Amino acid sequence: MKFEDRLAHRARATRGRVRKILGRTTGNSRLEATGRREQVRGNLERAADKLRDAFRR
């Protein structure tokens, strides 16, 4: 997996975590849900990258 892809997946997870915390702080449930969804997506993409790399070796 390319370094840029790994960085993008990590950035997506981090951006989601920030949105989730911001939504929770402001009481905006839609922003919190969007952040949670984005965080999970980034984490799943990172896990898929690790799995691909494990089978590649």
Backbone as CSV, one residue per row, in Angstrom:
resi,resn,N_x,N_y,N_z,CA_x,CA_y,CA_z,C_x,C_y,C_z
1,MET,0.847,-1.172,0.000,0.000,0.000,0.000,0.894,1.237,0.000
2,LYS,0.475,2.229,-0.732,1.258,3.448,-0.838,1.221,4.241,0.460
3,PHE,2.294,4.957,0.694,2.393,5.789,1.885,1.303,6.856,1.899
4,GLU,0.990,7.405,0.734,-0.032,8.454,0.652,-1.402,7.925,1.070
5,ASP,-1.693,6.679,0.675,-2.973,6.076,1.050,-3.048,5.856,2.549
6,ARG,-1.955,5.356,3.114,-1.933,5.137,4.562,-2.118,6.449,5.307
7,LEU,-1.469,7.483,4.829,-1.588,8.792,5.456,-3.019,9.319,5.324
8,ALA,-3.642,9.120,4.182,-5.021,9.574,3.979,-5.984,8.832,4.903
9,HIS,-5.766,7.534,5.096,-6.649,6.770,5.975,-6.490,7.204,7.425
10,ARG,-5.261,7.464,7.819,-5.025,7.937,9.186,-5.632,9.331,9.379
11,ALA,-5.504,10.173,8.360,-6.073,11.520,8.443,-7.593,11.457,8.523
12,ARG,-8.214,10.532,7.784,-9.661,10.399,7.822,-10.123,9.981,9.223
13,ALA,-9.416,9.042,9.828,-9.770,8.587,11.172,-9.599,9.715,12.182
14,THR,-8.538,10.476,12.046,-8.292,11.591,12.964,-9.326,12.693,12.779
15,ARG,-9.643,13.002,11.528,-10.657,14.022,11.245,-12.011,13.601,11.819
16,GLY,-12.323,12.318,11.704,-13.562,11.816,12.269,-13.583,11.917,13.778
17,ARG,-12.457,11.612,14.412,-12.371,11.701,15.865,-12.593,13.139,16.327
18,VAL,-12.002,14.104,15.596,-12.164,15.520,15.945,-13.613,15.943,15.779
19,ARG,-14.242,15.535,14.678,-15.648,15.880,14.457,-16.552,15.278,15.523
20,LYS,-16.260,14.041,15.904,-17.062,13.373,16.927,-16.971,14.133,18.252
21,ILE,-15.772,14.513,18.629,-15.576,15.245,19.876,-16.223,16.620,19.796
22,LEU,-16.083,17.284,18.670,-16.690,18.601,18.481,-18.211,18.513,18.540
23,GLY,-18.779,17.488,17.916,-20.225,17.303,17.956,-20.716,17.005,19.355
24,ARG,-19.964,16.204,20.085,-20.345,15.876,21.460,-20.264,17.114,22.346
25,THR,-19.235,17.945,22.129,-19.044,19.149,22.935,-20.140,20.173,22.682
26,THR,-20.519,20.341,21.422,-21.521,21.348,21.075,-22.946,20.822,21.184
27,GLY,-23.093,19.529,21.367,-24.432,18.958,21.455,-25.068,18.705,20.097
28,ASN,-24.276,18.720,19.052,-24.764,18.505,17.695,-24.662,17.011,17.385
29,SER,-25.780,16.332,17.473,-25.762,14.878,17.294,-25.446,14.473,15.852
30,ARG,-25.834,15.291,14.890,-25.538,14.968,13.499,-24.039,15.036,13.229
31,LEU,-23.375,16.055,13.757,-21.935,16.184,13.594,-21.213,15.046,14.309
32,GLU,-21.692,14.672,15.479,-21.103,13.561,16.219,-21.232,12.249,15.447
33,ALA,-22.392,12.016,14.868,-22.611,10.787,14.096,-21.748,10.766,12.837
34,THR,-21.642,11.895,12.184,-20.798,11.981,10.989,-19.341,11.713,11.352
35,GLY,-18.906,12.272,12.454,-17.542,12.053,12.908,-17.292,10.601,13.265
36,ARG,-18.237,9.989,13.936,-18.097,8.574,14.303,-18.015,7.705,13.051
37,ARG,-18.867,8.003,12.070,-18.872,7.237,10.823,-17.537,7.401,10.079
38,GLU,-17.026,8.627,10.029,-15.771,8.876,9.335,-14.592,8.218,10.061
39,GLN,-14.628,8.234,11.385,-13.576,7.594,12.160,-13.563,6.086,11.928
40,VAL,-14.730,5.479,11.927,-14.820,4.037,11.704,-14.344,3.687,10.301
41,ARG,-14.716,4.493,9.327,-14.294,4.224,7.953,-12.774,4.287,7.811
42,GLY,-12.171,5.300,8.424,-10.719,5.416,8.377,-10.035,4.246,9.069
43,ASN,-10.572,3.828,10.208,-9.990,2.694,10.930,-10.142,1.397,10.145
44,LEU,-11.284,1.215,9.485,-11.481,0.015,8.676,-10.530,-0.018,7.484
45,GLU,-10.321,1.121,6.869,-9.389,1.186,5.741,-7.972,0.874,6.201
46,ARG,-7.596,1.367,7.383,-6.271,1.070,7.924,-6.137,-0.419,8.221
47,ALA,-7.181,-1.021,8.764,-7.144,-2.455,9.064,-7.033,-3.268,7.777
48,ALA,-7.738,-2.853,6.741,-7.662,-3.551,5.456,-6.252,-3.451,4.875
49,ASP,-5.623,-2.295,5.021,-4.246,-2.128,4.548,-3.307,-3.085,5.276
50,LYS,-3.462,-3.181,6.583,-2.610,-4.076,7.371,-2.825,-5.529,6.962
51,LEU,-4.065,-5.887,6.703,-4.372,-7.256,6.294,-3.751,-7.574,4.935
52,ARG,-3.865,-6.641,4.005,-3.257,-6.833,2.686,-1.748,-7.003,2.796
53,ASP,-1.133,-6.172,3.627,0.312,-6.258,3.798,0.730,-7.573,4.450
54,ALA,-0.079,-8.080,5.352,0.249,-9.340,6.016,0.252,-10.504,5.030
55,PHE,-0.669,-10.493,4.097,-0.729,-11.573,3.125,0.271,-11.388,1.985
56,ARG,0.753,-10.184,1.824,1.721,-9.905,0.775,3.101,-10.453,1.126
57,ARG,3.413,-10.531,2.415,4.745,-10.970,2.855,4.885,-12.412,2.890
